[in-house]
Amino acid sequence: MRSVWIYLEHDLFLEGKSFGAEGTQVGEIVFNTSMTGYQEIVTDPSYAGQFITFTMPEIGNVGVNKEDMESKRAWAKGIIVRSYQRRFSNFRAEKALDELLKEFGVMGICDIDTRFLTKTLRDKGSCMMVASTSINDKAKLQQILKESPRIEEINYIKEVSTKEPYLHKQGIYDATTYRYTTPPKPQAKIYVLDFGVKRNILNHLASVGLEVEVLPQEFDVEKIKKEFCKGKVDGVFLSNGPGDPLILKEIHQKIQKLIEAKIPLFGICLGHQLLSIAHGYPTFKLKFGHHGGNHPVKNSSSHKIEITAQNHNYNVPKEIEKVANITHVNLFDGTIEGVAYKDSPTFSTQHHPEASPGPHESAYVFEEFKQLILKEKEKKRC
């Protein structure tokens, strides 16, 4: 393995070993506490522009396969792990994680004290960093980082979104047959606004009985409104995605029009944040974000605690209570995890109910979206 050098804007300079792609990359560094699912994490478009530090020390053990890709490629700038395992062992594995990273130009960094790095990010917050397999001079890396744009200045959804509309016809994974299922006959049709949608979100939407058509991020809002009025589409889902939601000003305006049209809306993660902004309540950035598969969230209606998967650096403000009921709260820090709006058929969650490989305790929200749509179908439109 070649050496790789990383420099964080917290003025931390480290040397590790390289696997995956080589070169020099700049991005925001975050940490993820999930014990499993590294392939799904690396191929989640929401990580575009970021380096992911895994707190799980052993990464690579089960290899990767084409079926479990959350999108068409890996989007992260790089991953940082304590120990990378080249020799994988799993009956579904097709190749090593190292090969996937090289294919899509994603850096791999190992032999780093990820415990120390995670504690640094926890105490000082997420920050920008640069990694290089060719530059070992701290001053040069500092200069590269200084001259590079910050993640909140880059519109990554233009990169990760589909370029053309398409229908999604795959269901959720069946662990008893080791196959992805065929979804049931649709009871209603929805559009999915692709800001970086995860494939398993589409699987869940289709599996509850929705016809799923995915639209590019440059969607025609007037066309959606007309088709809703004519009964050609029954609801709209706003997907997850990367970056700072505050810079997506054109999309804010389009979502406001969807809200005004009383179209049933459901958002997850970035979609949740965009709905808040469109209602007039801007998001704020968390110190180090929520990234992992083990966050306890309280359901305000059932009073049950759901263990959830999370991946976000931004959050909606408490002032949103003026226009929405708080449905879910994070028990780690009390931040808002879900809302239902008072004056429109709209709700959203900050956590990821579709999480693959899990947990799945919040997956009921997809059925709730379908039931909301079916209820609204009975009403006169426009």
ABEGO torsion letter per residue (X at the ends): XBBBBBBBAAGBBBBBBBBEBBEBBBBBBBBBABABGAAAAAABAAABGBBBBBABABBGAAEBBAAABABABBABABBBBABBBABBBBAABABBAAAAAAAAGBBBBBGBBAAAAAAAAAAAEBBBBBBBAABABAAAAAAAAAABBBAAABBAAAAABBABBBBBABBBBBAAAGBBBBBBBBABBBBBBBAGBBAAAAAAAAAAGBBBBBBBABBBAAAAAAAAAAGABABBBBBBEBEBAAABAAAAAAAAAAAAAGBBBBBBEAAAAAAAAAAGBBBBBBAAEBBEAABBBBBAAAGBBBBBBBBBABBBBAAAAAABBBABBBAAAGBBABBBBAABBBBBBABBAABOAOBAAAAAAAAAAAAAAAAAAABBBX
